[in-house]
């Protein structure tokens, strides 16, 4: 979702740098961290907006398009997460006065929650890290 999203690349760069510093991180911890992020975007303002009008431009709710894809890259656990809905980046950037259909919804919800929850996500990853003895 970071294409055409102002400021999210910087936030993701900083979080990725911090996460890569956690030795022994596991896919389990990284998946749990992304699940925590998703829960926050659904329950704490600003929430992910819900399009109640479903048109050809928005065939699915952004929320319904959330994905988590675990992978191993060069022997290191990596998790990709975001929204498959093509309109998610445009909606994410809708600042100014918007009469959101979902109470508590707002622009830049993903960026705000990444920034707000980065320490909690790091703790989740660290708690699930392999401990080398």
KETIVEX-886687 format. One record per residue (C-alpha): residue number from 1; residue in three letters; x, y, z. Coordinates in steps of 0.001 Angstrom, whole numbers, plus 524288, in hexadecimal, padded with zeros to 5 digits. Example, Ala and Ser with C-alpha at 12.3 -4.5 7.8 and 13.67 -1.06 7.14 Angstrom:
{i->1 aa->ALA xx->8300C yy->7EE6C zz->81E78} .
{i->2 aa->SER xx->83566 yy->7FBDC zz->81BE4} .
END
This chain:
{i->1 aa->UNK xx->80000 yy->80000 zz->80000} .
{i->2 aa->UNK xx->80B96 yy->80935 zz->80112} .
{i->3 aa->UNK xx->80B0A yy->80D9E zz->7F2D8} .
{i->4 aa->UNK xx->805DC yy->81B85 zz->7F1C7} .
{i->5 aa->UNK xx->804C1 yy->81C6A zz->80095} .
{i->6 aa->UNK xx->80BA0 yy->82855 zz->80606} .
{i->7 aa->UNK xx->813FB yy->825BA zz->81205} .
{i->8 aa->UNK xx->81156 yy->8171E zz->81353} .
{i->9 aa->UNK xx->81E2A yy->81323 zz->80CCF} .
{i->10 aa->UNK xx->825E5 yy->81A98 zz->8172E} .
{i->11 aa->UNK xx->81E1C yy->8144C zz->8222D} .
{i->12 aa->UNK xx->81FCC yy->806A7 zz->81C6D} .
{i->13 aa->UNK xx->82E63 yy->808CF zz->81A51} .
{i->14 aa->UNK xx->8304E yy->80C57 zz->828A7} .
{i->15 aa->UNK xx->8280B yy->8010D zz->82D92} .
{i->16 aa->UNK xx->82EED yy->7F743 zz->824C2} .
{i->17 aa->UNK xx->83C33 yy->7FC12 zz->82963} .
{i->18 aa->UNK xx->8381C yy->7FA65 zz->83794} .
{i->19 aa->UNK xx->83216 yy->7ECFD zz->83543} .
{i->20 aa->UNK xx->83E24 yy->7E81B zz->82E11} .
{i->21 aa->UNK xx->84610 yy->7EB92 zz->83A31} .
{i->22 aa->UNK xx->83E5C yy->7E183 zz->84224} .
{i->23 aa->UNK xx->846D1 yy->7D558 zz->84250} .
{i->24 aa->UNK xx->84003 yy->7C850 zz->84119} .
{i->25 aa->UNK xx->83356 yy->7CE1C zz->83C02} .
{i->26 aa->UNK xx->829A2 yy->7C400 zz->83732} .
{i->27 aa->UNK xx->81EA2 yy->7C3A7 zz->82D69} .
{i->28 aa->UNK xx->81560 yy->7C0E3 zz->838B5} .
{i->29 aa->UNK xx->8191E yy->7CD7A zz->83F9D} .
{i->30 aa->UNK xx->8187C yy->7D57F zz->83349} .
{i->31 aa->UNK xx->80B26 yy->7D001 zz->82FA6} .
{i->32 aa->UNK xx->8061B yy->7D2D2 zz->83D61} .
{i->33 aa->UNK xx->80B34 yy->7E0C6 zz->83C43} .
{i->34 aa->UNK xx->803E2 yy->7E2A8 zz->82F6F} .
{i->35 aa->UNK xx->7F79C yy->7DCA5 zz->83563} .
{i->36 aa->UNK xx->7F8D1 yy->7E66F zz->8408E} .
{i->37 aa->UNK xx->7FA09 yy->7F187 zz->836AC} .
{i->38 aa->UNK xx->7EE02 yy->7ECC0 zz->82F59} .
{i->39 aa->UNK xx->7E61B yy->7EBE3 zz->83BF5} .
{i->40 aa->UNK xx->7E9FD yy->7F9C6 zz->83F52} .
{i->41 aa->UNK xx->7E5A6 yy->7FEDA zz->831F7} .
{i->42 aa->UNK xx->7D86A yy->7F874 zz->8340D} .
{i->43 aa->UNK xx->7D60E yy->7FC93 zz->84229} .
{i->44 aa->UNK xx->7DD63 yy->80940 zz->84531} .
{i->45 aa->UNK xx->7DBA7 yy->8164D zz->83E3A} .
{i->46 aa->UNK xx->7DF0A yy->8190B zz->833D1} .
{i->47 aa->UNK xx->7D8BB yy->80C8C zz->82F19} .
{i->48 aa->UNK xx->7D98B yy->80752 zz->8214E} .
{i->49 aa->UNK xx->7CE3B yy->80D49 zz->819AF} .
{i->50 aa->UNK xx->7C365 yy->8047F zz->814DF} .
{i->51 aa->UNK xx->7BD10 yy->8076D zz->807DA} .
{i->52 aa->UNK xx->7AEB0 yy->8049E zz->8099E} .
{i->53 aa->UNK xx->7AB63 yy->80780 zz->7FB79} .
{i->54 aa->UNK xx->7B3D7 yy->7FD1C zz->7F4CF} .
{i->55 aa->UNK xx->7B514 yy->80185 zz->7E6C3} .
{i->56 aa->UNK xx->7BCF6 yy->7FC9F zz->7DB5C} .
{i->57 aa->UNK xx->7C801 yy->8053B zz->7E085} .
{i->58 aa->UNK xx->7C755 yy->7FEE9 zz->7EDE4} .
{i->59 aa->UNK xx->7C2D2 yy->7F0CF zz->7EC1A} .
{i->60 aa->UNK xx->7C70D yy->7ED1C zz->7F9D4} .
{i->61 aa->UNK xx->7C898 yy->7F3C2 zz->806D3} .
{i->62 aa->UNK xx->7D685 yy->7F7F3 zz->80951} .
{i->63 aa->UNK xx->7D5EA yy->7F0F2 zz->81651} .
{i->64 aa->UNK xx->7D21C yy->7E431 zz->80FC7} .
{i->65 aa->UNK xx->7DE0D yy->7E4F8 zz->8070D} .
{i->66 aa->UNK xx->7E823 yy->7E48E zz->81229} .
{i->67 aa->UNK xx->7F29E yy->7DA51 zz->8101D} .
{i->68 aa->UNK xx->7FE86 yy->7D51D zz->8173A} .
{i->69 aa->UNK xx->8086F yy->7CDB9 zz->80F17} .
{i->70 aa->UNK xx->8139C yy->7C730 zz->8167E} .
{i->71 aa->UNK xx->82016 yy->7C3F6 zz->80F17} .
{i->72 aa->UNK xx->82E4F yy->7C0D6 zz->81114} .
{i->73 aa->UNK xx->837ED yy->7C99E zz->809EC} .
{i->74 aa->UNK xx->84646 yy->7C621 zz->80A37} .
{i->75 aa->UNK xx->8439D yy->7BDC7 zz->8163A} .
{i->76 aa->UNK xx->83CE4 yy->7C8DE zz->81D71} .
{i->77 aa->UNK xx->82E82 yy->7C92D zz->82107} .
{i->78 aa->UNK xx->82708 yy->7D3A2 zz->819B0} .
{i->79 aa->UNK xx->818BD yy->7D73B zz->81A19} .
{i->80 aa->UNK xx->81170 yy->7DEF6 zz->80FDB} .
{i->81 aa->UNK xx->80471 yy->7E4B8 zz->81411} .
{i->82 aa->UNK xx->7FAEC yy->7EEA1 zz->80EE2} .
{i->83 aa->UNK xx->7EE86 yy->7F015 zz->80703} .
{i->84 aa->UNK xx->7EBA9 yy->7E9CD zz->7F9D8} .
{i->85 aa->UNK xx->7E0B2 yy->7F35F zz->7F6AB} .
{i->86 aa->UNK xx->7E579 yy->7FBE8 zz->7EB7F} .
{i->87 aa->UNK xx->7DF06 yy->807FB zz->7F125} .
{i->88 aa->UNK xx->7E586 yy->806A1 zz->7FE8B} .
{i->89 aa->UNK xx->7F0E5 yy->81009 zz->7FBCF} .
{i->90 aa->UNK xx->7E7C3 yy->81A9D zz->7F6A4} .
{i->91 aa->UNK xx->7DE9D yy->81965 zz->80246} .
{i->92 aa->UNK xx->7EA35 yy->81937 zz->80BAB} .
{i->93 aa->UNK xx->7EE4C yy->82695 zz->80681} .
{i->94 aa->UNK xx->7E0CA yy->82D14 zz->80742} .
{i->95 aa->UNK xx->7E3AF yy->837F4 zz->810E9} .
{i->96 aa->UNK xx->7DB49 yy->843A0 zz->81400} .
{i->97 aa->UNK xx->7CD0E yy->84306 zz->81796} .
{i->98 aa->UNK xx->7C791 yy->835D8 zz->813B0} .
{i->99 aa->UNK xx->7BA98 yy->830CD zz->8187C} .
{i->100 aa->UNK xx->7BF5D yy->822FB zz->81B10} .
{i->101 aa->UNK xx->7B4B1 yy->818A3 zz->81B4E} .
{i->102 aa->UNK xx->7BB39 yy->81154 zz->82686} .
{i->103 aa->UNK xx->7BBC3 yy->81834 zz->833A7} .
{i->104 aa->UNK xx->7C9DB yy->81A84 zz->8377D} .
{i->105 aa->UNK xx->7CF1D yy->8185B zz->829BC} .
{i->106 aa->UNK xx->7D94C yy->82185 zz->82474} .
{i->107 aa->UNK xx->7E3C8 yy->82464 zz->81A9E} .
{i->108 aa->UNK xx->7F17A yy->81EE5 zz->81C16} .
{i->109 aa->UNK xx->7EC69 yy->8146D zz->8256C} .
{i->110 aa->UNK xx->7F716 yy->80AB0 zz->821E7} .
{i->111 aa->UNK xx->80239 yy->8146A zz->822E5} .
{i->112 aa->UNK xx->7FD41 yy->81988 zz->82FE9} .
{i->113 aa->UNK xx->7FBDC yy->80BE4 zz->83591} .
{i->114 aa->UNK xx->80963 yy->807C1 zz->830EC} .
{i->115 aa->UNK xx->80F17 yy->813A1 zz->837CF} .
{i->116 aa->UNK xx->8069A yy->81242 zz->843EF} .
{i->117 aa->UNK xx->808B1 yy->80391 zz->8459C} .
{i->118 aa->UNK xx->816B7 yy->801BB zz->84155} .
{i->119 aa->UNK xx->81C07 yy->7FF6A zz->84F17} .
{i->120 aa->UNK xx->81118 yy->7F5D4 zz->85230} .
{i->121 aa->UNK xx->813BF yy->7EEAE zz->8457C} .
{i->122 aa->UNK xx->82243 yy->7EE00 zz->848B1} .
{i->123 aa->UNK xx->81EFE yy->7E84C zz->8560B} .
{i->124 aa->UNK xx->81633 yy->7DE19 zz->84FD9} .
{i->125 aa->UNK xx->82115 yy->7DA3D zz->84676} .
{i->126 aa->UNK xx->82B25 yy->7D9F8 zz->85164} .
{i->127 aa->UNK xx->8225C yy->7D19F zz->85A14} .
{i->128 aa->UNK xx->8215C yy->7C79D zz->84F36} .
{i->129 aa->UNK xx->82FBA yy->7C7CF zz->84B6F} .
{i->130 aa->UNK xx->8382B yy->7BBB3 zz->84C14} .
{i->131 aa->UNK xx->8415F yy->7BCD8 zz->8577C} .
{i->132 aa->UNK xx->84F08 yy->7B818 zz->85453} .
{i->133 aa->UNK xx->855CD yy->7B196 zz->85FA9} .
END
